[in-house]
């Protein structure tokens, strides 16, 4: 009976642990997959915030999903972004992009940083 309780508790604990904590590539131990995506989004957010306004705006306009998020607030939305883009949390918007859009965003940021 005690062994059955122990197995039940152990199985419940294993079921509650996030699956990404146990994922590792062949022969190496890497950070969980969710954390890798967060790091990329945070770095893109930081790089985006460091751009001058004109370059920042051109990058955002090129990504329809991010542009639409600002356009939803009308001209006041763009005014707010212009005043606060360097401090605003863009990570949540970056996380909503699919893989190809994130790649496009990263390429645009890289090109904008090189054009400074």
MDAnalysis code that builds the backbone (N, CA, C; Angstrom):
import MDAnalysis as mda
import numpy as np

u = mda.Universe.empty(348, n_residues=116, atom_resindex=np.repeat(np.arange(116), 3), trajectory=True)
u.add_TopologyAttr("name", ["N", "CA", "C"] * 116)
u.add_TopologyAttr("resid", np.arange(1, 117))
u.add_TopologyAttr("resname", ["UNK", "UNK", "UNK", "UNK", "UNK", "UNK", "UNK", "UNK", "UNK", "UNK", "UNK", "UNK", "UNK", "UNK", "UNK", "UNK", "UNK", "UNK", "UNK", "UNK", "UNK", "UNK", "UNK", "UNK", "UNK", "UNK", "UNK", "UNK", "UNK", "UNK", "UNK", "UNK", "UNK", "UNK", "UNK", "UNK", "UNK", "UNK", "UNK", "UNK", "UNK", "UNK", "UNK", "UNK", "UNK", "UNK", "UNK", "UNK", "UNK", "UNK", "UNK", "UNK", "UNK", "UNK", "UNK", "UNK", "UNK", "UNK", "UNK", "UNK", "UNK", "UNK", "UNK", "UNK", "UNK", "UNK", "UNK", "UNK", "UNK", "UNK", "UNK", "UNK", "UNK", "UNK", "UNK", "UNK", "UNK", "UNK", "UNK", "UNK", "UNK", "UNK", "UNK", "UNK", "UNK", "UNK", "UNK", "UNK", "UNK", "UNK", "UNK", "UNK", "UNK", "UNK", "UNK", "UNK", "UNK", "UNK", "UNK", "UNK", "UNK", "UNK", "UNK", "UNK", "UNK", "UNK", "UNK", "UNK", "UNK", "UNK", "UNK", "UNK", "UNK", "UNK", "UNK", "UNK"])
u.atoms.positions = np.array([
    [0.821, -1.196, 0.000],
    [0.000, 0.000, 0.000],
    [0.872, 1.269, 0.000],
    [1.908, 1.258, 0.824],
    [2.812, 2.397, 0.894],
    [3.527, 2.603, -0.436],
    [3.884, 1.499, -1.076],
    [4.565, 1.590, -2.369],
    [3.625, 2.190, -3.424],
    [2.360, 1.857, -3.376],
    [1.370, 2.389, -4.305],
    [1.217, 3.903, -4.120],
    [1.201, 4.364, -2.897],
    [1.112, 5.797, -2.610],
    [2.365, 6.506, -3.117],
    [3.537, 5.900, -2.898],
    [4.787, 6.471, -3.365],
    [4.781, 6.606, -4.891],
    [4.339, 5.573, -5.595],
    [4.280, 5.614, -7.055],
    [3.291, 6.671, -7.542],
    [2.169, 6.804, -6.855],
    [1.168, 7.802, -7.224],
    [1.726, 9.217, -7.059],
    [2.396, 9.474, -5.947],
    [2.986, 10.792, -5.695],
    [4.087, 11.076, -6.720],
    [4.923, 10.095, -6.996],
    [6.013, 10.280, -7.964],
    [5.460, 10.551, -9.358],
    [4.410, 9.849, -9.758],
    [3.844, 10.068, -11.092],
    [3.171, 11.431, -11.181],
    [2.528, 11.874, -10.128],
    [1.924, 13.206, -10.132],
    [2.995, 14.292, -10.212],
    [4.094, 14.083, -9.503],
    [5.186, 15.055, -9.562],
    [5.776, 15.119, -10.960],
    [5.992, 13.975, -11.585],
    [6.556, 13.945, -12.940],
    [5.593, 14.579, -13.946],
    [4.303, 14.378, -13.760],
    [3.325, 14.947, -14.682],
    [3.259, 16.465, -14.553],
    [3.558, 16.979, -13.378],
    [3.475, 18.425, -13.183],
    [4.743, 19.152, -13.615],
    [5.858, 18.449, -13.787],
    [7.114, 19.084, -14.208],
    [7.023, 19.458, -15.681],
    [7.474, 20.648, -16.061],
    [7.436, 21.054, -17.468],
    [8.294, 20.135, -18.324],
    [7.763, 19.749, -19.465],
    [8.460, 18.828, -20.357],
    [9.751, 19.437, -20.900],
    [9.783, 20.745, -21.077],
    [10.969, 21.372, -21.656],
    [12.184, 21.258, -20.747],
    [11.982, 21.048, -19.442],
    [13.117, 20.917, -18.541],
    [13.896, 19.630, -18.797],
    [13.280, 18.660, -19.459],
    [13.919, 17.370, -19.662],
    [14.433, 17.188, -21.084],
    [14.242, 18.173, -21.954],
    [14.664, 18.059, -23.342],
    [16.130, 18.469, -23.457],
    [16.924, 17.621, -24.069],
    [18.329, 17.941, -24.335],
    [18.693, 17.365, -25.689],
    [19.581, 18.039, -26.390],
    [20.006, 17.520, -27.683],
    [21.006, 16.396, -27.469],
    [21.369, 15.727, -28.540],
    [22.229, 14.547, -28.461],
    [23.558, 14.863, -27.790],
    [23.743, 14.340, -26.600],
    [25.021, 14.449, -25.921],
    [25.298, 15.771, -25.218],
    [24.437, 16.771, -25.361],
    [24.681, 18.052, -24.705],
    [23.472, 18.451, -23.887],
    [23.717, 19.288, -22.927],
    [22.633, 19.810, -22.116],
    [22.456, 21.267, -22.488],
    [21.287, 21.601, -22.984],
    [20.997, 22.970, -23.402],
    [19.929, 23.570, -22.506],
    [19.740, 24.868, -22.640],
    [18.663, 25.531, -21.915],
    [17.337, 25.011, -22.447],
    [16.297, 24.994, -21.631],
    [14.989, 24.564, -22.118],
    [14.565, 25.385, -23.331],
    [13.813, 24.766, -24.218],
    [13.431, 25.410, -25.466],
    [12.685, 26.716, -25.247],
    [11.825, 26.778, -24.275],
    [11.074, 28.014, -24.026],
    [12.018, 29.161, -23.672],
    [13.050, 28.870, -22.939],
    [13.980, 29.922, -22.536],
    [14.820, 30.407, -23.707],
    [15.125, 29.546, -24.651],
    [15.896, 29.949, -25.827],
    [15.106, 30.984, -26.615],
    [13.819, 30.752, -26.833],
    [12.968, 31.710, -27.540],
    [12.869, 33.033, -26.814],
    [12.800, 32.991, -25.486],
    [12.729, 34.215, -24.697],
    [13.995, 35.043, -24.867],
    [15.137, 34.374, -24.890],
    [16.406, 35.074, -25.041],
    [16.456, 35.791, -26.381],
    [16.021, 35.112, -27.441],
    [16.013, 35.727, -28.761],
    [15.085, 36.937, -28.787],
    [13.907, 36.806, -28.202],
    [12.949, 37.912, -28.177],
    [13.482, 39.081, -27.366],
    [14.111, 38.781, -26.255],
    [14.667, 39.853, -25.415],
    [15.789, 40.583, -26.133],
    [16.633, 39.826, -26.837],
    [17.733, 40.460, -27.561],
    [17.188, 41.312, -28.704],
    [16.185, 40.811, -29.426],
    [15.592, 41.602, -30.509],
    [14.934, 42.857, -29.953],
    [14.276, 42.725, -28.798],
    [13.662, 43.881, -28.158],
    [14.721, 44.926, -27.825],
    [15.822, 44.493, -27.248],
    [16.917, 45.401, -26.866],
    [17.496, 46.089, -28.107],
    [17.739, 45.299, -29.164],
    [18.291, 45.859, -30.394],
    [17.325, 46.850, -31.035],
    [16.045, 46.530, -30.995],
    [15.016, 47.409, -31.560],
    [14.955, 48.728, -30.795],
    [15.043, 48.664, -29.482],
    [14.977, 49.865, -28.649],
    [16.189, 50.773, -28.838],
    [17.292, 50.229, -29.289],
    [18.506, 51.027, -29.460],
    [18.578, 51.735, -30.811],
    [17.643, 51.447, -31.703],
    [17.652, 52.097, -33.018],
    [17.198, 53.547, -32.919],
    [17.704, 54.410, -33.785],
    [17.163, 55.770, -33.876],
    [15.708, 55.695, -34.378],
    [14.908, 56.725, -34.107],
    [13.485, 56.708, -34.406],
    [13.169, 56.353, -35.857],
    [13.828, 56.981, -36.825],
    [13.503, 56.735, -38.228],
    [13.743, 55.274, -38.609],
    [14.833, 54.725, -38.142],
    [15.123, 53.325, -38.440],
    [14.157, 52.400, -37.702],
    [13.854, 52.730, -36.444],
    [12.897, 51.949, -35.678],
    [11.553, 51.904, -36.404],
    [11.087, 53.071, -36.822],
    [9.781, 53.161, -37.480],
    [9.770, 52.365, -38.782],
    [10.829, 52.430, -39.561],
    [10.876, 51.692, -40.823],
    [10.849, 50.178, -40.579],
    [11.483, 49.723, -39.509],
    [11.452, 48.297, -39.172],
    [10.038, 47.887, -38.776],
    [9.390, 48.661, -37.927],
    [8.039, 48.330, -37.468],
    [7.046, 48.338, -38.624],
    [7.145, 49.321, -39.503],
    [6.227, 49.423, -40.643],
    [6.381, 48.210, -41.564],
    [7.564, 47.631, -41.630],
    [7.817, 46.481, -42.495],
    [7.238, 45.171, -41.944],
    [6.873, 45.144, -40.669],
    [6.292, 43.947, -40.053],
    [4.797, 44.227, -39.832],
    [3.924, 43.712, -40.704],
    [2.495, 44.056, -40.655],
    [1.826, 43.833, -39.300],
    [2.172, 42.765, -38.614],
    [1.528, 42.475, -37.328],
    [1.879, 43.526, -36.270],
    [3.131, 43.979, -36.259],
    [3.552, 44.987, -35.288],
    [2.994, 46.360, -35.664],
    [2.980, 46.649, -36.955],
    [2.418, 47.921, -37.428],
    [0.939, 48.000, -37.081],
    [0.214, 46.909, -37.290],
    [-1.225, 46.880, -36.999],
    [-1.508, 47.111, -35.516],
    [-0.623, 46.605, -34.656],
    [-0.803, 46.799, -33.211],
    [-0.725, 48.276, -32.847],
    [0.115, 49.024, -33.539],
    [0.237, 50.464, -33.275],
    [-0.870, 51.234, -33.992],
    [-1.153, 50.854, -35.241],
    [-2.202, 51.516, -36.026],
    [-3.570, 51.427, -35.351],
    [-3.782, 50.392, -34.562],
    [-5.058, 50.213, -33.884],
    [-5.389, 51.404, -32.974],
    [-4.370, 52.131, -32.536],
    [-4.570, 53.292, -31.660],
    [-4.580, 54.611, -32.421],
    [-4.473, 54.540, -33.746],
    [-4.529, 55.748, -34.565],
    [-3.265, 56.588, -34.437],
    [-3.357, 57.862, -34.813],
    [-2.180, 58.745, -34.754],
    [-1.618, 58.881, -33.338],
    [-2.488, 58.810, -32.354],
    [-2.026, 58.879, -30.967],
    [-1.141, 57.705, -30.601],
    [-1.391, 56.562, -31.234],
    [-0.562, 55.385, -30.987],
    [0.862, 55.603, -31.462],
    [0.997, 56.178, -32.657],
    [2.334, 56.454, -33.180],
    [3.040, 57.529, -32.371],
    [2.291, 58.510, -31.893],
    [2.891, 59.551, -31.055],
    [3.413, 58.943, -29.754],
    [2.605, 58.067, -29.146],
    [3.021, 57.390, -27.915],
    [4.283, 56.562, -28.161],
    [4.285, 55.819, -29.271],
    [5.435, 54.966, -29.589],
    [6.679, 55.817, -29.803],
    [6.522, 56.919, -30.511],
    [7.686, 57.782, -30.764],
    [8.308, 58.277, -29.458],
    [7.464, 58.598, -28.491],
    [7.960, 59.124, -27.219],
    [8.499, 58.032, -26.290],
    [8.043, 56.781, -26.479],
    [8.365, 55.734, -25.512],
    [8.994, 54.472, -26.086],
    [9.290, 54.433, -27.383],
    [9.732, 53.173, -27.986],
    [11.010, 52.609, -27.371],
    [11.883, 53.469, -26.873],
    [13.146, 52.994, -26.310],
    [12.973, 52.339, -24.941],
    [11.832, 52.561, -24.299],
    [11.578, 51.982, -22.978],
    [10.407, 51.003, -22.974],
    [9.638, 50.992, -24.046],
    [8.443, 50.159, -24.106],
    [8.824, 48.694, -24.251],
    [8.050, 47.803, -23.649],
    [8.307, 46.362, -23.733],
    [7.792, 45.768, -25.033],
    [8.674, 45.569, -25.987],
    [8.296, 45.036, -27.298],
    [8.295, 43.523, -27.328],
    [8.800, 42.884, -26.285],
    [8.937, 41.434, -26.272],
    [7.609, 40.731, -26.504],
    [6.543, 41.207, -25.884],
    [5.250, 40.531, -26.040],
    [4.770, 40.588, -27.490],
    [5.078, 41.658, -28.189],
    [4.708, 41.760, -29.604],
    [5.602, 40.852, -30.451],
    [6.857, 40.771, -30.111],
    [7.792, 39.911, -30.840],
    [7.410, 38.448, -30.642],
    [7.001, 38.080, -29.437],
    [6.605, 36.701, -29.154],
    [5.386, 36.266, -29.968],
    [4.549, 37.197, -30.365],
    [3.348, 36.871, -31.146],
    [3.643, 36.618, -32.623],
    [4.848, 36.936, -33.060],
    [5.213, 36.729, -34.459],
    [5.540, 35.257, -34.706],
    [5.269, 34.799, -35.938],
    [5.671, 33.432, -36.274],
    [7.165, 33.421, -36.620],
    [7.698, 32.238, -36.865],
    [9.144, 32.091, -37.063],
    [9.663, 32.908, -38.245],
    [8.928, 32.922, -39.345],
    [9.404, 33.676, -40.517],
    [9.360, 35.178, -40.263],
    [8.349, 35.637, -39.530],
    [8.264, 37.061, -39.197],
    [9.371, 37.461, -38.233],
    [9.698, 36.582, -37.292],
    [10.803, 36.868, -36.369],
    [12.119, 36.941, -37.128],
    [12.303, 36.036, -38.080],
    [13.519, 36.052, -38.894],
    [13.598, 37.345, -39.693],
    [12.452, 37.751, -40.273],
    [12.405, 39.004, -41.036],
    [12.727, 40.186, -40.131],
    [12.157, 40.204, -38.930],
    [12.423, 41.275, -37.976],
    [13.908, 41.324, -37.619],
    [14.500, 40.170, -37.351],
    [15.924, 40.129, -37.011],
    [16.778, 40.660, -38.164],
    [16.421, 40.288, -39.396],
    [17.167, 40.776, -40.562],
    [17.027, 42.286, -40.724],
    [15.817, 42.795, -40.510],
    [15.591, 44.236, -40.630],
    [16.357, 45.019, -39.560],
    [16.354, 44.499, -38.345],
    [17.089, 45.160, -37.261],
    [18.582, 45.175, -37.581],
    [19.077, 44.044, -38.064],
    [20.502, 43.948, -38.400],
    [20.857, 44.947, -39.509],
    [20.001, 45.047, -40.519],
    [20.242, 45.977, -41.618],
    [20.179, 47.430, -41.119],
    [19.228, 47.710, -40.243],
    [19.081, 49.069, -39.702],
    [20.278, 49.444, -38.833],
    [20.788, 48.499, -38.074],
    [21.958, 48.771, -37.234],
    [23.188, 49.028, -38.094],
    [23.287, 48.350, -39.228],
    [24.411, 48.545, -40.119],
    [24.333, 49.858, -40.883],
    [23.113, 50.401, -41.025],
    [22.908, 51.634, -41.785],
    [23.143, 52.887, -40.942],
    [23.389, 52.737, -39.660],
    [23.564, 53.905, -38.790],
    [24.695, 54.758, -39.194],
])
